[in-house]
């Protein structure tokens, strides 16, 4: 199962960060379903300070372009993204219109199984 890591910053405001986390304790069912429908089987988001780190595990139907197209035509996803945008700030090196930035894997260790 392919795995991808992405990063995004939140606005550095403790109240906004707390609100963002609260929203993610009750993600709308339509958003969860759109994530699953795009071919993402596992999604985890971690935070340190105002930096977010997301890991997604995808199946063979997933592509970033396909997900972007699905999201662009889904009014509920657009509503969610607009709501989340008040908490988020782009990484300085993000491309125009890019929120979550795909990270490059620079190291991997796998323990040998006996």
C-alpha positions, -999 to +999 in steps of 0.1 A: +000+000+000+017+033-011+023+058+017+026+095+013+037+122+039+025+158+036+030+189+057+011+222+063+013+249+090-015+263+111-017+299+120+005+303+152-024+311+175-032+287+204-070+294+202-071+287+164-050+256+169-074+243+196-104+250+174-087+232+144-081+202+166-117+203+179-130+203+143-109+172+136-124+153+165-158+155+146-149+155+109-181+156+089-191+121+076-193+135+040-156+145+043-146+111+056-165+094+028-149+116+002-114+107+015-123+070+013-138+074-021-106+090-034-086+058-027-072+067+007-074+038+031-056+053+061-051+090+070-034+103+101-026+139+111+000+148+137+009+182+151+039+198+168+036+235+176+018+248+145+032+223+120+010+195+108+022+162+094-002+139+075+004+103+065-019+087+040-019+051+028-036+047-005-049+019-028-045+014-065-074+038-074-057+068-057-040+097-075-035+132-063-049+146-096-080+124-093-085+135-057-081+171-066-108+167-093-132+150-070-127+176-043-132+205-068-167+192-077-178+182-042-197+212-026-193+197+009-155+193+005-153+229-007-173+240+023-149+221+046-119+235+029-131+270+032-138+265+069-103+249+075-086+277+055-092+301+084-068+280+106-042+271+080-012+290+065+008+278+035+043+267+039+067+293+024+078+269-004+042+258-013+032+263-049+004+286-059-029+272-046-012+243-027-021+237+009-006+203+019+029+199+005+041+164-004+072+155+015+103+137+002+113+105+020+149+108+029+154+078+051+139+044+058+148+016+082+131-017+083+140-043+109+147-077+096+121-103+105+135-136+119 
